[in-house]
Amino acid sequence: MILPVILSGGAGTRLWPLSRELYPKQLLPLASELTMLQETSSRLSGLANIDAPVIVCNEAHRFMVAEQMRQLEQAPAAIILEPCGRNTAPAVAMAALHARQDNEDPLLLVLPADHLIADVEKFQQVVAQAAVAAEGGALVTFGIVPTAPETGYGYIRAGQAWQTPEMTNSNDQGQLTNDHTAYAVAEFVEKPDLATAEKYLANGNYYWNSGMFLFRASRFLEELERFRPDILAACENTFGLLQEDLDFLRLDAEAFAACPSDSIDYAVMEKTDRAVVYPLAAGWNDIGAWSALWDVKPHDDAGNVLQGDVVVADAKNCYLQASRRLVAAVGVEDLVVVETADAVLVAARDKVQDVKLIVEQLKKQGRSEALLHRRVNRPWGAYEGIDIGERFQVKRITVNPGASLSLQKHHHRAEHWVVVRGTAQVTCGSKVMILSENQSTYIPLGEVHRLENPGCIPLELIEVQSGSYLGEDDIVRLEDGYGRS
């Protein structure tokens, strides 16, 4: 049995302003109508002996992850919540320990949640072939057959051909001769400069390091104990404190924070003598920057990728995306312009790897644009800031059918609610009332209240807050159906 382990813990800072820390790229629909997480899960359909996935994600993203899987009508085997990021080795160790319960020992297919693979059939073929080696005790990684001298990826150098019963046609030079060939990993190589990358491409024995793996759960844990016993010990301690929280498995924050941070590559794959690389040529892209989206999206006759309400005149080879307003470009080349409700990015297309520097500056300045969008998702729906001033704030609130907010009160603000679509059930103190479109109510400061949607269509209302403090932390939850304190 193959147990997929989907790693969904990244922040995607190079895709700011669309990707934010609390709404990262793997949860966005970048390449199709599906989000990157949904794409990753969907491409598993059709693989033989495949189980429901285990998803490891940041606890702040838990409700978005669960909702996106619900939209796919796919129930994960588990959603493991990381209270902090400790890199991929501890994340996979937690999934492996979970998989080893009840003496089960599946193959773990480790997949980052934010990769694009165009040829799903080819991907599935290579995974099926790699399962033969993994069954025999190999730790498999998938090396992407390079199409350019890319300096943004690490590389894997292939060694001698790795023979299994299904691999017969290979040569001693490590050159790929058919779809059934794999190689012992000779070494992992850090991101090269351009001249070195060109040599790798000409050599033919180097592959892009995809960060995808396939190995038996017990084998990974054995190798982790061999090379990084400190990580395994910390993960075993954390796993012993695991708590169920609704549909999630919550890791103890203090115990997991004590775990050393390291990648699978550094912790295990670069040290083990059982590492095997399977070449993969399936239209892979990690969508690591805006230039990657320019590569994979359809272009107009001038080489532009135009998303949303965009008008151009004499623009060439640009990536232009509008979310909320008209974007117009005149006489420009090789630019990336991305507009959202609260930010606009303008960058040279060959400098988009440095967008992360902007995010770092925003974080140092304590600006919210690094963390979240104006529209903020919640387990019951979403809210969006419309206007804010001294002692007042206006929001648009959307509540999903059948959902409800917590029973709560505020110490520093009062609220006015105006229903603009759907039906609201409002609890205010001892009163319970039903409001329809164009009806409103007032929630006094300090009053216990709850908002619910008893209808079958989304409830939309305008909320006007007034008071001395309007922060989201001025919420005292008395009852909550989503396990929030």
N, C-alpha and C positions, 0 to 999 in steps of 0.2 A: 504494500500500500504506500502511496506517495501522499504525504501531508504537506500542502503548500504553507509556507510561512511568509506572509507579506509584511515587509518592514515599512511602516508609514510614519516615521518619526522626524523627517526632515523639515526644514523651514523654507527652502527654496528662495533664498534672498536674492539670487541673481535674476529672478523673474518679478521683482518688485517693479511697479506698484500693484500688479495683479495679485501676486503671491505675498501674503503677510504671515507673520509668525503664528497668529491664531487662525489663519485660513490659508494654509500653505498649498503649494502647486499640486500636490498629489490629490487634493480635494477639489481641484478646479477642472472644468471641461476645456482642455487646451487643444487637443488634436481632433476631437469629435464632440458629439453631444454627451458622451459619457465622460465622467471625470477620470483622471489618471488611475486612481484606485479602482474604479469600476472597470476600466480597460484591463488592468492587471488581473483582476479576478475573473473577468469574462473569458480571457484567452486560455484559461485552464479547462473550460468546457470542451469535452471531447477527448481529453487525455485518459488513457486506460488506468484503472485502479487509483483514481484520484479521490481524495477525501475533501471535505469542506475545509477552507483555509483557517489557519490561526493568524490573526492580525495583531501585530505589536505596534501600538501607537502612543502618542503623547496623550495624557489623560485630559488635557484641555480640548482635544479633538474628538473625544469619545462619542458624543452624540451625533456629530456629523458623519463619522465613520459608520456608526450603526444605521443611521438613516440612509446613507448611500447604499449600503448592502441591502437594506429593506427594499429600496427602489429596484434593485436587481432581482428581488425575490430569492436571495441567497442568504442562508443563515450560516454565519461563521461557526467553526468548531469552538472558537474562543476569541475574545478580544482582550488582550493583555495590556494593561495601562501602565505606562512608564511615568513616574512622577518627575523624572528628570532624564535628560539624554546621557547615556553612557556608551554610545557608539554601538557597532553592530555585533561584536562578540558577546557582550552580556545579553543583548536582545535575543539573539539566536539561542544562547544557553538557556534562557528562561523558556523559550518555546520548546527546546529539546527536553528539558526537565518535565514540562507539562505533557509532552508526547510520551514520555517513558512511564507515565502513571499506568497502573494496572498491568505492568510488565509488557506493554506494547513497545514496539521498536520500529516505527515506520521510517521510510526515506523522507528526509526534509528537503523540499524544493524551496530554497530561499530566494525571494524575489523582492527587490525594491518596488515600492508602489508607484514610482514616478517615471517609469520607462515606457517608451513607445516601441512596439514591434509590429512592423507592417505585415510580414508574412507569418501569420499565426500557425499555419499548417507546418511550415518549415521548423518553427520553434518547437512545436509539439513532437515532430519527428526526432529532433536532436535530443530533447529531454528523454524520450523513450529509449533511445540508444544509450544515453548516459546512465540511465537507471541500471543497465547491465553492469557497468563498472562500479557504481555505487553499491549495488547488491554484493559485489565482491570485496568491499571494504575500501574502495577509493574515495577520496574527497574531491569531488568534481567541481571545477569552475568552468564557466562558459566564456570563451575568448571571442570577441567580435572580430571578424575578418575586416581589417581596416580598408577604407576606401579613399583615405587622404592622410597626409602627414599631420595628424591631429596632435596639438600640444596640450590640449585640455584634459586628456585622459592618461591614466597609468597604463602600462603595457605588461603583457605576459610573454616571456620567451619560451617557445616550445622546445622540448628536448627530444628524446627518442620516442618512436611510436609506441603507443600503449596497446597491447594486444589483449582482446577478449574474444570469445567465440564468434562474435559478430563483426570483428575487425580483422580483415585479412589483407587488404590491399593498401599498403603503406610503404614508404621508403625510409632509408636510414638518415636522410637529410632533414626529416621532420616536415617535409612539404605536404600540404593537404592534397590527397589523391582521390578520395571519395568521401561520401557522407558518413562512412562507418569508421573514420579514423579519429583517434584521439592521441594525445601526447602527454608524457610526463612533463610536469612543469619544471623548467630549468631555473627560472628566476622570475620574480616580480620586479618591474622597473618603474621608478617614479616618473611623473610627467616630464617629458623631454623638451629641449628647445627644438626649434624648427629643423635645424640641420640634422640633429639626431633622429628626429621623427621621420625625416626623409630617408635616412639610412635604414630605419626599421621597416619602412614600407617596401623599400627595394629588396631587403633581405628575404622577406616572405615567411620568416619564422616567428614574427611578433604579432600579437593580437591585442586589441583594446581590452582592458580589464573591465568587465561588465558589472561586477559586484553581484552576480547571480551564482548560486551554488546548489549542489545536490549531494547529499551524503546521508548515511544512516545516523539516526539520532544518537545511538550509543557510541558510534565511531567518533563523532564530533566531540562528545563529552570526554571520551578517553584521550583524545589528542589535546583538548583544552586542559585536562588535568595534567598531562605530560608537560606542556609548555607554559601554561598560565594557571597553575593550581590556585593562585590567589583570586583570580576571577571566578573560577568554578566554586570555590569555597564561599565567596560572597554571594554568588547567585543561589547556591543551595540554601544558605541562611535566609535569603530574601524569599525564596520559594516556600520555605517552611512557615513564613508569616503571611502567605497569600490569603486575601480575603475576597469573597464573592460580593459584588455590588451590582444589583440588578442583573443585567446581562453581561457584566464585565468582570474581569479578574484584576483586582487592584494590588499592585506591589507596594510593600511597606516603604514609605518615603525615606526614612532614615537608613534602613538597611540597604536599599538599592543605591542611595547616594554614596554609601561607603564602598561600593564596587568600583575597582579600577576601570577607567575608560580606555577601550582599545577596539580596533577593527578586527574583523575575522582575518583579514590578510596578515596583519602584523602579529596577532595572537597565535594563529594556527597555520594558515596556508603557506606562509613564507618559511616555516620551520619544519613542517611535516614532510616525510618522504613518500607520502601517499597522495600527493596533489596531482591531479590529472586535468588537462584542459581539453575541452571539446570546442572546436571552431564552430562559430555560428554566423551565418550570413543570412539574416532574415529582416533586413531593414530596421535595425536597432538604432534607437536614439534616446539619450537620457534627458532630453529637453532641459539641458543645464543652463541655458541662457536664451535671450530673445533671438539671437542669431540662429539657434537650433530650430525655433519655430519658423523663421524665415526659410530655412532649408526644406522643411516638410510640408509647408502650406502651398496651395496653388498660387501662381504668380500671374500678374497681368502681362501685357506685351512689353512693358518697360521694366519688368523684373520686380514689380512691387507686390507685396502682400497687403491687402486692404481688408480690415476687419471692422465692421460697424459702419457708422455714418461718416464716411471719409470721401473727400473730394480732392483730386490732385490735378496739377497742371505742370508739365515738364518735370515730373519727379521720377527718379530712377533707382531701382534696387533698394527700396525702402521697406521697412515694416511699420505700418501705420494702423493703430487700433484705437477705436473710439468706443467708450462704454456708455456715456451719458450725454455727450455734446458733439456737435459737428467738429471734425478735425479737417482742416484744409492745409495742403502743402504745395508750395510753389517753388520750382527751380532748385530742388534739393536732391542729393544723392547719398546713398548708403547711410541713411539715418534710421533710427528706431524711435518712434513716438508712440507712447502708450498713455491714454487718457482714462482716468477713473473719476469717481464722484469727488474725490478729495485730493488728487495728486495727478501731475503730468510728468512723465519721464521723457527727456530728450537726450539721445546718446548716439554717438557714432557706432555703426554696426560692428566695427572691429574692436570696440571698447566695452561691449556689454558685459564682459566678465567682471568688470569693475563696478557694476551696479551695487554689489554688496558693500562697497565703501560708502555709498549714500545711506544704506540701511544702518551701517555702523554709526554714522553721524547722527541720524535721527534718534537712535537709541541713546546715544550720549546726551542728546538734548532733551530726552524724556518725551519725545513726541509720539502720539498715538498712531500716526501713520505707519510706523514700523510694525505695529502689532496687529491692527485690525482695520477693516473697511468701515465706511459709514454704515453699511448694512452689517449687522452682527447676528449670526445664527445662534439660536437657542434650541433646546430639545423640544420646546413647544411651538417653535416657529422662528420669527426673526423680528428685529427692530432696526430702524434706520433713522439716524439723526437728520433733521431737516433744517433746524435753525437753533442757535444758542446765543444767549446774551447774558447780561448781568441779572441774576436771580430768576432766569427763565430758560426753558429748553423745550423744543418741539420735536416729537418723534412720530414716525409712522410705524405702527405695530401690526404684525400679521400673526394670527394664531391658527394653527392647523386644525382641521375638523376633528372634533373629539378631544382636543388637547386643552390643557389648563395651565395657568401660571401657578406658582406657589401661593399658599395663604401667607400673607406678609403684611408688614407695615413699614413706614418710613419715619425717621426722627426729624428730618430737616426739610421735607417737601410735601406739598399737596399736589393733587393731580386732577386734571379735567380730561374726560374721555368723550370723544365724538365718534360714533359708529358711522363708517362710510360704506361698508359692504358686509353683508352677512348678519349673523345674530350673535349677540353677546349675552352671557349670563354673568351677572355681577353680584358678588357678595361684598357688602359694605357694612361692617359692624354686624348687627343682627338681621339686617335686611338682605333679601335675595331678590333681584329684579332681572327682567328680560328686556334688552334694548335692541331695537331694529335700526335700519338705516336712518340717518339724520336725527337720531335721538342721542342724548348725552347724559352724563352724570358727573358728580363731583366727589372726589375722595379726599376728605380733610386730612391734614397733617396728623400722624399718629394713629389713624384709624386702621383697624385690621380689614384687609380686603383681598379679593381674589377675582381674576378674570378667566372665564371659560368660554369655549366655543362648542355649544351643543349641536351645531348645525352640520351639514354635509358639504359645505363650501368654506374656503378660507374666510376667516373673520379679519377685517381690516378696520383699524380705527386710528384716529389722530389723538395723541396724548400731549397735553400741555402741562409741563411741570413748572412749579413756582416755589421758591424757597431760598434759604440761605446757603444750602449745599445740595448739588445735583449729581454727585458721583454715583456710580453703579454699586459702590460698596455700602450705600445707605439703604440696605435691604435687610430686614430682620425676617427670616423665613420661619414660620411657625409649623407649617406642613408642606411637604414637597414630594411629588411623585417621581422625582428623578434622582433621588439620593444626594441632593446638594445640601450642604449645611447652611 
